[in-house]
Amino acid sequence: MTTATATAEPTRARAVLSNEDFKLLQEACLFYLKAHEDDPISSKYSALYHRLGSAIRR
């Protein structure tokens, strides 16, 4: 006796963040960068700021 197993297709992934969320996060990064220009971690925030900008344009 063979048993057929039905394979359900995975549901489509939904976006977690909207374009407006990306813009808000980018503004928050910019605010941080202006307030903490001399902080060593600011380079990471700068990179995040630019990545968020490229995500908005997609």
Buried (B, 14 or more C-beta within 10 A) or exposed (E): EEEEEEEEEEEEEEEEEEEEBBBEBBEBBBEBBEEEEEEEEBEEBBEBBEEBBEBEEE
